[in-house]
Amino acid sequence: MGLISWLVFGALAGWIASIIMKKNSNMGAVANIVVGVVGAGIGGFIASMLGLGTVSGFNLYSILIAIAGACLLLLVINMFTKREKARN
């Protein structure tokens, strides 16, 4: 995929993941893109380790893997930010 495709793919996956994880009001477009692209990498890595395939283009299966990875990323980020708030 080209750069523009990755940005659109990341924005879509990040936006859907932020809605699922109830973070949509706290995130902007750039955060959605970053979370979506990083989530696609995480989801693709985990899926390939489990033998489920990878993010291989702009298709439904790849979007689902990217959304799952982005949700996992948001979950981990949320765990760390809650710890920081509890310390202060």
C-alpha positions in Angstrom: 0.0 0.0 0.0 1.1 3.5 -0.6 1.5 6.3 1.9 -1.9 7.8 1.3 -3.5 4.4 1.6 -1.8 3.8 5.0 -3.0 7.2 6.2 -6.6 6.5 5.2 -6.4 3.0 6.5 -4.9 4.2 9.8 -7.5 6.9 10.2 -10.3 4.5 9.7 -9.0 1.8 12.0 -8.0 4.3 14.7 -11.3 6.1 14.5 -13.3 2.9 14.9 -11.0 1.7 17.7 -11.4 5.0 19.5 -15.2 4.6 19.3 -15.0 1.0 20.6 -12.7 2.0 23.5 -14.7 5.2 24.3 -11.8 7.5 23.6 -13.3 9.2 20.6 -13.9 12.6 22.3 -10.2 12.7 23.5 -8.6 12.0 20.2 -8.1 14.1 17.1 -7.5 13.0 13.5 -3.7 12.8 13.9 -4.0 10.6 17.0 -6.5 8.3 15.2 -4.1 7.9 12.3 -1.1 7.2 14.5 -3.1 4.7 16.6 -4.5 3.1 13.5 -1.2 2.6 11.8 0.6 1.4 14.9 -2.4 -0.8 15.7 -2.2 -2.3 12.2 1.4 -3.2 12.9 0.6 -4.7 16.3 -2.4 -6.5 15.0 -0.5 -7.8 12.0 2.3 -9.0 14.1 0.1 -10.9 16.6 -2.1 -12.3 13.8 1.0 -13.6 11.9 2.4 -15.1 15.1 -0.9 -17.0 15.6 -1.0 -18.0 12.0 -4.1 -16.0 11.2 -2.6 -13.9 8.4 -1.4 -10.3 8.2 -2.5 -6.8 7.1 -2.2 -7.3 3.4 -4.1 -4.5 1.8 -7.2 -2.4 2.1 -9.8 -5.2 2.8 -12.2 -6.2 5.5 -9.9 -8.8 7.1 -7.0 -6.3 7.3 -9.3 -3.6 8.8 -10.5 -6.0 11.5 -6.9 -6.9 12.4 -5.9 -3.3 12.5 -8.9 -2.4 14.7 -8.1 -5.2 17.1 -4.4 -4.0 17.3 -5.5 -0.4 17.8 -7.9 -1.4 20.6 -5.1 -3.3 22.2 -2.8 -0.3 21.9 -5.5 2.0 23.4 -6.0 -0.5 26.3 -2.3 -0.5 27.1 -2.1 3.3 26.9 -5.2 3.6 29.1 -3.6 1.3 31.7 -0.5 3.4 31.9 -2.3 6.7 32.0 -4.6 5.5 34.9 -1.5 4.4 36.8 0.1 7.9 36.4 -3.1 9.6 37.5 -3.3 7.3 40.6 0.2 8.2 41.6 -0.5 12.0 41.4 
